[in-house]
Amino acid sequence: MNGPLHTPAPAASNKRPLGERLLAAGVITRPQLDLALREGRRQGKMLGESLVTLGFVSAEALTSSLADEANSEVIDVASTVVDDAVLALVPYELAKRHRALPLRRDGDILTVALSNALNVVAIDALERATGLRLDVATAPDADLTDAIERHYAQRSSIEETIDAIMREGILGDSDEDDAQASGMIRLVEEIFALGVKARATDIHVEQEERIIRVRIRVDGILRQEVLIPVALGPALAARIKVIAGLNVSEKRVPQDGRISFKFGRREVDLRVSTLPTQYGESIVMRLLEKGNLHVRFDALGLQSASATRLLEAVARPHGMVLVTGPTGSGKTTTLYTVLGQ
């Protein structure tokens, strides 16, 4: 037989749908499976994701069950370090599509983490793309998504993406069509990832006469991170405006929009503001990570007397509480926490 073969599970077992395998293993019941299938079709989710969302099975139990059936190892991808040479074997788009993280290579065998070790479609695609035999390990789906974004974002640099875009020739005046080019999409994603990884509160894209500066604000301090050729300015602004739901053709008046996206398992909101300048549109994005907005009241770091006064004020039926401070000082987090209180 030509080509490499994957290692997990017999072919007969592979042909059984995930739901039927979980049913046979006693992990879920038939009514739970039917409901998860209906919800999956309605919301466009995979079966495993629907089962976890509905609370019929935990992510860990689902992973463990699939790993036992496939006789594969369960990997903690959150603490795994992957060599760049191994990551390069599987393109980012392929890894993201199949939720597959390459872990290590030993000769002609590539160890890959999948959420479902019996996913023959993913296994076949990875074997054809790499030309290697696969040793499949198992990891929770959410952990894989987070690890894929983290590892590939670290591997590719913004400078490399800019060089690739310049070679593709996205120059001069640009419109929405140009903003859809894969290189520009990747550049914008990397700028967002830069801000999220640095836990920045703001991302500034500033148009100047000869250069575009990308600066991020961390702990109240604005620092320069990336310089982008001015020729990419129109396409970069157009791409950000497209995903923020703004009018791409309108470049003479300020606009405000919003972007929501996931960075691994982290849900992030961006408030986007554009401002026309003599050199083009400058853009400021306020970055809010939803998970960071919900903290315990006693974790705000308030002094005991101040915390008591604040709680007394919040408990009153009328009046006003002013929360003030510089950018990044925790105003929004404080307000969300008090509202939760």
Secondary structure, 3 states (H helix, E strand, C coil): CCCCCCCCCCHHHHCCCHHHHHHHCCCCCHHHHHHHHHHHHHHCCCHHHHHHHCCCCCHHHHHHHHHHHHCCCECCHHHCCCCHHHHCCCCHHHHHHHCEEEEEEECCEEEEEECCCCCHHHHHHHHHHHCCEEEEEECCHHHHHHHHHHHHHHHCCHHHHHHHHHHHCCCCCCCHHHHCCHHHHHHHHHHHHHHHHCCCCEEEEEECCCEEEEEEEECCEEEEEEEEEHHHHHHHHHHHHHHCCCCCCCCCCCEEEEEEEEECCEEEEEEEEEEEECCEEEEEEEEEEHHHHCCCHHHCCCCHHHHHHHHHHHHCCCCCCCCCCCCCCCHHHHHHHHHHC
